[in-house]
């Protein structure tokens, strides 16, 4: 894989897509319990220049068990239900008092102008004091862009027929897995491209993996899925609003406020490690899954992030997607990078937005 990257000045444009990548760790206490919550999201802030409110609601309902205006409010409502946030425990509670929650959202497929699909997973491992068994719930959520409709797996495929009969090669394969007992559950389908779909396979030993299958091999696609795959690509007409140069209005005569996030700076943030450029570093260190070709990635992606005053990176967004696997790999590499040289305004170090276009050749 050959990659060429460069740092661009932040532009005053509206993205067609904007996928936010965030990870959070929370420790909350309530009624004698300690609730540990890990959240890992690939969240669609923008889909086809819009908020896709029906998709937002479906994702919030799946992960946070509620929808309260938007993702941030829904997430906070869920966290509040688990108690008060703590940074330090005065005493160490009994291990049986700990309950563990994991909330994950992964982008699985994207065809711009047609659909975007996600796998949402909610997992709860209660301690002995709380009682009950472990809970793992997966939700396959596909958003039909043209018709503003959210689809689940049963809208896309005759799941009961495919998983319960011996009819074609795929049915035989699935039926054999279930009959042998080596597989405990199968989640899907989740559209990946116009030509293939994915399934999440749970094995009896507790492990799981994703498999990718051609649509023709599976068969028994329902009408909404066929309609989705044949839809014409549509691009909405939008009016771009002019954005300010910072997260607050700043004129040249104003004093530089180092707490603001600036979109334009006098000196751009720079990455350099022992003489190695950003392009060289990414080309040498980017690790792609072997299945990436299944997604038929576009040759160009664009990532946005914040270079903090200490040179660390935060607030990762894919604003021009290539494919879910490619985008995810780019973000993972950026999160692990050494510190940058931060941007400056009037010779003062500030927080600044950085946009990096990435050209991918597989």
Secondary structure, DSSP 4 states (H G I P E B T S, - for coil): -EEEEEEE-------SEEEEEEEEEEEEEETTEEEEEEEEEEEEEEETTB--HHHHHHHHHHHHS---SSHHHHHHHHHHHT-EE-SS-SS---GGGEEEEEEEEEEEEEETTTEEEEEEEEEEE--TTT----EEEEEEEEEETTTTEEE-HHHHB-HHHHHHS--SHHHHHHHHHHHHTSEEEEEEEEE-SSSEEEEEEEETTS-EEEEEEEHHHH--B-HHHHHHHHPPP------PPPPPSBSS---TTSPP-TTSEESS-SB--B--BTTB-HHHHHHHH----GGGGGG---SEEEEEEEE-TTS-EEEEEEEE-S-HHHHHHHHHHHHTPPPPBPPEETTEE-EEEEEEEEEEE-
